[in-house]
Amino acid sequence: DDDDDDDDDGGGRRARWCVARAVVRENEATSMTMDGDASSSPSSFDWFQAWYPMRPVSFLDAEAPNEMKVLGKKLVAWLDATTNEWRVLEDSCPHRRAPLSLGYVQKDGTLACRYHGWAFEGARGTCTSVPMSVDANAEATACASPRSCAKSYPCRVEDGLLWVWPTSGADAMLKSAGAPCATSLAAGGTLPGEWGMVELPVGYAPALENQFDPSHAEWLHAKYDADGQLSEKGNAGFVPMTKFAVAEGSMNRDGFIVEHGGYNKSNADVIAERVFTAPCSSRSEYVDAKGRKYLSAAILYTPTEPGRTLMYTKFAAHQSGAVQGAGSRKVSPFDRFNALVSAPATSLFDFYIDTFTSDPALVRVGLSHGAPPGSSAYNLGDQDILAMHGVEVEMEQQHKPWKQSYYLPTPADAGVSAFRTWMDKHAGGRVAWAEGVVDDASKVKTEAEQLDRYSRHTKHCIACKTALKELGVLEERCMMA
């Protein structure tokens, strides 16, 4: 339990590192058996033979199709209530290629296309109904044709997430069944709590680079004074990183491990380990000088299309100093006055939600995502996005290898170098997109597009969409009153 872990000494910490390295090395041995020497092929990691997180299950609409995308592939997921299992098909009806995500889930668990009513079961994508057939024999013939089948994809629910394997067919079903999802490989186990999720308006590479560059927080997320200078009182104060390196022997097709020290005065003595499990997981564990847990972070990434990446986050701060600015702010007299004045309105709003909305519990979840403290992550995310977008656009315009574009002279840069090295040596240097998806569009987005919260989160979350709809109804009622 946590109390036992907090008492771990340096030996316990090293044991956890050994477990993590053993997992990566075991995967390396498997990779070499299946595909030859992983280090000898620049494209040895197969982007289409891996599990990708697509949504927290709590974000999905259990009564309707859910549109989603991975590696440029358009997919649709729905819950088959007859089996209580999620199904995933290509979001394209084989009849006339209309999006199946426009359709509806029937009582027998099949997904019906809204264009002409064709229906599909989810396990194999078999067509079960062609309503315009002239008779039962003609319908049976059409449904038996391989051309009437929709492509189905392996999926599973694990750690509160719906995962998808972006290759269809019997071989994919067999191979995916024996492959673990990235979160199950974490030596420290899964973290408690719900996943947060946003879709970043930036590509996979700048998003992952940002994760392996922890020292950026001391400037990008710092507090600044009225003169635009770093606030001495509001920040912990940066400390140059002196330890940051890839763990010996850890880099292979399936990922790598980096170990580093602290980067500000509050965490200067910590020892951190970041385990990258390709293609989507970065799991970080920080311990203090006494070997006690300091901070845990699980961050997942799914490349949806060129210039867009889903990001999922879970954090566990084991000590108050683990998050800059952590701890309760002192309640001021103004806070008390504001609470007193707003209490009647708050009570009335709560009464309205409980009495007049379609699903009060779901609406409250959505509201919690859009208001503090649930929305606080947006402030940090906005800062990250503006920086990552600038990097992506500049790299696109320079059109040079990263080693020529970047100048990385300090130990703090080792994480970025490690990720880029893994991409070059083991993943072909870039994301492999689905057939027909060309990464040739400009990555330039306006600031409004970068910071648009509807596209980043709301459209992916059933709770937030429900809350937004109910707020719209309330607005109409107020205008009519």
N, C-alpha and C positions, 0 to 999 in steps of 0.2 A: 504494500500500500504506500501512500505518499509519505507517511512518517518514516517507514523503513528506507525509502529512496532518499529522503532528506538526510539520512545518517550515513549514506554511502561515502566512503573515502575515495581517494584517487584510484585505488585498486578496483573499486566497484565501477567507477567511471570508465576505466580502461577495459573492463569486462564488457560493458555495453558497446564500446567502440569495436571490440573484437567480434561481437555478435553481428553488428551491422556490416563490418567488413566481410565476415564469413558469408553473409547472404549475397553480397555483391560478387564475391569470388566464386561462390557456388554457381551463381547465374552465369559468370564468365565461362566456367567449365562447360555448362550446358550449351552456351552459345557456340563454343568451339566444336562441340560434338555435332551440333545441328548444322552449323554454317561454316565450319572451318575456323581458322585463326581469326578471332574478332579484330585484332589490331592490324591485320594485313589488308583489310578491305575498308576503304573510306565510307562505304555505304552499308556496313554490316548490320546496323540497326534498321529493322523494317518498321516503318511508321504505321503500316496497316496490320501489324501483328502484335497489338498491344491493347490494353484496356484504357479507355478514356472516361473520366467523369463528365456527365452531361448535365445533371441538375441535382441539387439536394431533393430528395423525394418530397419533402414538405413544400417545395416550390411548384410541384407539378399539379396539374388539374387532373384529378382521378376520374372525372366524368366526361372528358373531352380529349381530342387529339392534341398532342404537344409538339409543336414544330421545333426542330433543333438542327444543328449542323456540326460536323467534325471533319477536318481536313478538306473542307470544301464540299463534302457530301451532304446533301439535304436529306434529313431523316424525320420520321414522325414516330412518337412514342405514345402508347395509351395503356391503360390498365384494363386487362381482361378480367372483369368481375366474376366470371364463372370459375376461374382458376386462381384469382387474386395474384396474377403475375403480370408484370410489365412486358409489353411487346414492342419491338422496333422494326419498322419497315423503311425502305427507301420512300421518300416523300414524292412519289410519282406513280400515278395509276398506269398500269401497262396498257389500258384501253386507249386513252387519248393524252396521257402524260399530264393530267391535271394534278395539282398538289393534293395528296390524301389528307394533309393537315387541315384542309377546308371541310373535311367530312365530319362524320359523327360516329360514335360508338353505339352499336346496336345491343339489344338486351342479351343476345347470344354470345357477346364478347367479340364479335367481328367488327372490323372497321369498314364503314361504307363510304364510298366516294360520293361527294355531293354533286358531281357533274352528271353522272348517269346511273348512280346507284350500285355499281359493282361493289361487292363486299369481299373482304379478305380475312382469313384467320391469321394469327400472328406468329405461330410457332415456325411455320415454313413459308408463309406468304401465299398459300394456296387460295385461289379464287373460289368462293363458295356461292356466289350469286351473280347472274347476268340478267337483270330484270327484263330487258328487251328481247330476250330469246323467244322465238316463235312457239316453242314447246319445250317440255321437260328434257327430251332427248337432245335437242339442240343446245340447251343450257348445260347439260352434263358434258357434252362434247367440248364446249367452250371452256368450261371449268377444268377439264382434264388436260387441256393443252398447256404445255410449259410456257407458252407465250402469254397466258393469262395470269401467270404467277407474279406477284410482287417480290422484290428482293427482301429477304429477312436477315436481320443481323443479331448475333448473340448479344444478350444483355443480362445484367444481374444487379441486384441491390446489395450493397455492402457499405458499412460505415455511414449509413444514412444517405447514400448517393446512388443514383442510377448510373451504371457504367455501361459503355457500349464498345464492342469489338468491331472496328469498321471494315470488316471483310465478310462477305456472305458465302453461303455454301456449306456443304457437309464437312469439308476439311476444316473450315473456320470454326464450326460448332465443336468439333473434336479438339482442336488445338486450344481454343479459348477455355474449354472446360478444365484443362489442366494448368492454366496460367493464372497466377495470383494477381489481384489488383494491388496497386502500389502501396496503399495504406496498410494492407495486411502484412507488409514486409517491415514496417517500422519496428525497430528493436524496443522502443519505449512503449509500444502499444498505441491504440487509438486515443486521441484526446477527448475529454468530455465536452458536452455542449453541442450547439447547432452550428452548421457550416454557414458562413457568409459567402455570397457569390455576386460577382459583377462581371460584365463583359467589357474588357478593356478595349478601347479603340486604337490599339497598337498591336503589332505583330508579336509572334512567339519569341523571337530572339531578344528584342529589347525588354520584353516582360521578364524573361528569365535572367537576363543580365542584371536587372534591377534587384532581383532577389539575392544574387550572389555578390552584391555590393553594399554590405550593411553600413559602411561609414557614411553613405550619402545622407542618412538621417540627421547627421549632426549639422547639416546646412539646409537641405531641402525641407526638412520638417522642424527646423528650429524656430524659436520665437525671436522676433526682431523688434527693436525699439522704434520710437517715433522718428528717428533719423535714418531708419533703414539699416541699422547696424545690428550685429548679433547681440542679443541681450545677455549681459553677464549674469543677471539674477534669474532669468527665465530658463536658462539652459544648464545642463550638467557640465558643459565644457568638454571639447573634444580632446582625445589623446591619440597621437599617431599610432597606427597599428604596426606592430613589429613581428607578429606571428600570423601567418596566413599561407597555407600551402595545401596541396593535394596530398592526402594520406597515401603513403607509399604502397604501390601495387593495387590501388583501389579503382583506377580508371579502366573501364572496359565498355563493351557494347551496352551494358545495362545501366551504366551510370558512373558515379564517382563520389568520393567523400572529400570534403575540405575541412580543415581544422584551423581555427583562428582564435585570437585573443580579443580583448575588449577594445573599444574605440571612443569611450568617454569616461569622465572621472567617476561616474557611478558604477560602471561595469569594467573598469580597467583590469581587474584581477580575474575576470571570468575566463573560462575555457569553453569554446563552442565547437560544435560539430554540425555540419550541414551535409545531409545525405541526399544526393540527387538520384532518384530512381526513374530512369527514362520510361516514357518521355515527359511525364507529367508531375512528378512529386519532388518537393524539396522539404525535407523534415529537419528542423533545427532543434538541438538540445544545448542549452547553456547551463553550466554549473559554476559555482563560485570557488574561491580558493580552498574552501574546506570540503569541496565535493558535494555540496548541497545543491539541489535543483534551484535554478534561477529563472529560466524562461524556456518554454517549449512552444514551437510554432510548426504547424502543418499547413503548407501552401501547395495547391494543385493548379495545374494549367492545362487547358485544352485549346489547341489552335483550331478555330472554327472556320476561318477563311483568311486569305491574305489581308493583313492589317487589322485583324480582330482576334482576341484571345480571351477565353473564359478563365477567371481566376477564383479559386475557392480558398477560404482562410479559416483557421482555428488557432487561437492563441491561449496559452495558459501561463499567466505570470505567477510564479511561486514565491516571489519576494516583492515588496512594495517598490523597490527601486528598479525593477526589471523594465518597466515602461516609463519613459521620460514623462515627468509630470504626474505619475501615479499617486493615488491617495485622494482623500476627500478634500474638496475645497471648503474653506471655512464659510459657514452660512452667515451672510451679512444681514443687517437690518432691512436693506432693500429687498433681499430674497424673501424675508418673512412678510413684508408688506405686500409684495407682488403675489405671493401665495394666498394671502388673505383676500385680496381684491379679486383674484381670478377664480377663487373657489366656487362661487355660484355658477359661473359659466362652465367650469370644468364638470361640475355635477350635472348640469343640464345636458352637456354634450355626452357624458357617460350614459345618462338616461336615454338619450336619443339612440345611441349605438345599441344598447341592450334591448330597446323596444321596437325600433323601426328598421333596422338593417337586416339583410338576408341571413348573415352568418356573423353574429357579434364577435365570436372568438377569432375567426379568421380576419375580420376587419381590424381587431386590436393588434394582431400580429403584423399586418401590413402597416398600420400606423407606427408601430414600434420600429419598423425598418426605416421609416421616413423622418423620424424625429429623434432628438438626442435621448439616450446615448446611442441608439441603434444607428443613427445617421452620422455619428462622429467620424467613422472610417472614411466617409466621403471627403472630408477635409484633407486627410493625408492622401487619399486616392487622387484627388484633383491635382495636388502637387506632383505626385509621381507621374500621372498621365501627361501633364504639360512637358515634363522633362523627357520622358520616354518618347513621346511623339516628336520632340525636337531632334532627338538622337536618330530616330528612324528616318525622318525626312532628310536629314543631313547625310546619313549613310547612303540613302538612295541617290541623292544628287551627286555625291562624290563618286559613287560606283567603284569603290576600291576595296580590296580585302581589309578585314578589320585590323590586321597587324600594321597596315600602312595608314589607316585612318586614325587609329587610337595610339596614344602615347601613354604607356602604363608603367611608370618608373618606380612606384611605391609598393610595399607589401600589401597595402589595402586593395590594390588592383588585382590580386591573385585570383579572386573568385571569378571575376569577369573573364580573365584569361583561361581559367579552367573550363568554364562552360563553353567558350568559343573553341577551345582545343578539342573538347568532346564532340562538338558539332562537326568539326573538320575531320577528325580521325574516325568517327564511328557513325555519323548520321548524314553523310553526304554534304555537310556544310549548310544545309537549309532544310526546311520542312518539305516533305514529299506530299504534294497535293493530289487530290483525286483526279482521275482522267477528265480532261476538259476544263480543269481549273487552271488558269494562267495567272501567275503573279506578276502582272505587268501594269496594274493600275497605280496611279499616284497615291502615295500614302498621306498626302497633304489633307488635313481636315481643319476646318475653322475651330476656333476656341469653343464656340457654342456646341459644335458637333462632338468635340472631345469631352466636354463636361455634361452632356445631356444625360440626366439620370434615368429618364424613361428607357432609353436604349441600353444603358449600362445595367439596369437592374429590373425596373418595374415590369417590363414586358415579359421577363422570364419568370416572374414570381406570382403565383395565383393569389397569395395573400395581398400583395401590393396592388394587383389589378382589381381585386375585389374592393379594397379600401378606396382606391381612386374612383371606381364606379359609384360607390355609396356616397362619397364626398360630392360627386357631381349631382347626384339625386338631391342631396341636402341643399346644395347651392340653388337648384331649380326651385325647391320648395321655399327657400328663403326669399327668392325673387318674386314668387307668386303671392307670398304672404302680405 
